[in-house]
């Protein structure tokens, strides 16, 4: 697994858009203009949003993730070499669902209809 796998998972999600907002080789995936996954320039994992700070802390304590540098405490970085492919996909898709749910209903309908 790696950057290519994460990008394929993200690209397949409805309304997902790629950007490199800071330059230098970042892969930031957004839906409705809001980021749901980010690969840093170091390329050692993907940062994703969790439902809460407590969920993020639990994943860190279970050694399934680490704190995502520069992100809110509800975000974690998942090492794509340390977790099974299905767990990686679940973390990315879960982050997408959290961000998508926070979009306006109008924008959700536009994305779902595209």
C-alpha positions in Angstrom: 0.0 0.0 0.0 1.0 3.6 -0.2 0.3 7.0 -1.8 -1.1 5.5 -5.0 -3.5 3.2 -3.1 -4.8 6.1 -0.9 -5.3 8.3 -3.9 -7.2 5.6 -5.7 -9.5 5.1 -2.7 -10.1 8.9 -2.4 -10.6 9.5 -6.1 -13.4 6.9 -6.2 -15.5 8.8 -3.6 -18.3 11.0 -4.9 -17.3 14.6 -5.3 -13.7 14.0 -4.2 -11.2 16.6 -5.5 -7.4 16.5 -5.2 -5.2 19.5 -4.6 -1.7 20.4 -3.3 -2.6 23.5 -1.3 0.8 24.0 0.3 3.0 22.8 -2.6 5.9 20.4 -2.1 4.1 17.2 -2.9 1.1 17.1 -0.5 -2.1 15.2 -1.6 -5.1 16.9 0.0 -8.5 15.3 -0.8 -11.6 17.4 -0.3 -15.3 17.1 -0.7 -17.4 20.3 -0.9 -14.2 22.2 -0.3 -13.5 20.5 3.0 -10.5 18.2 3.5 -11.2 14.6 4.4 -7.7 13.0 3.8 -4.2 14.4 3.4 -0.9 12.8 2.6 2.1 14.8 3.7 5.2 15.4 1.6 7.0 12.8 3.6 4.6 10.2 2.3 4.5 8.0 5.4 0.8 7.8 5.9 -2.6 9.5 5.5 -4.2 11.9 7.9 -8.0 11.4 8.4 -10.7 12.8 10.6 -12.2 10.7 13.3 -15.7 11.2 14.9 -14.2 12.8 18.0 -11.0 13.6 20.0 -11.8 10.5 22.1 -11.9 8.3 19.1 -8.6 9.7 17.9 -7.0 9.2 21.3 -8.3 5.6 21.4 -6.7 4.8 18.0 -3.5 6.3 19.2 -3.5 4.3 22.4 -4.2 1.2 20.4 -1.2 2.0 18.2 -3.5 2.0 15.1 -2.6 5.7 14.4 -0.6 8.6 15.6 -1.5 12.3 16.2 -1.7 14.0 12.8 0.8 16.9 12.9 -0.7 20.4 12.3 -4.3 19.1 12.5 -7.0 19.3 15.1 -6.9 16.5 17.8 -9.8 14.7 16.1 -7.4 13.9 13.2 -5.0 11.0 13.2 -2.3 9.8 10.8 -2.6 6.2 9.7 0.6 4.5 8.6 -0.5 2.6 5.4 2.2 0.0 6.0 1.0 -0.8 9.5 -2.7 -1.4 9.0 -4.6 -3.9 6.8 -5.9 -2.5 3.5 -9.6 -2.8 4.6 -8.9 -0.8 7.7 -7.1 1.9 5.7 -10.1 2.1 3.4 -12.5 2.2 6.3 -10.6 5.1 7.9 -10.6 7.1 4.7 -14.2 6.4 3.9 -15.2 7.2 7.5 -13.4 10.5 7.4 -15.2 11.3 4.1 -18.6 10.5 5.6 -17.9 12.8 8.6 -16.9 15.7 6.3 -19.7 15.0 3.9 -22.3 15.0 6.7 -21.1 18.5 7.7 -21.8 20.0 4.3 -25.0 21.8 3.6 -27.9 19.7 2.4 -27.9 21.5 -0.9 -24.3 20.7 -1.5 -24.8 17.1 -0.4 -27.6 16.8 -3.0 -25.4 18.4 -5.7 -22.5 16.0 -5.0 -24.8 12.9 -4.8 -26.4 13.9 -8.1 -23.1 14.3 -10.0 
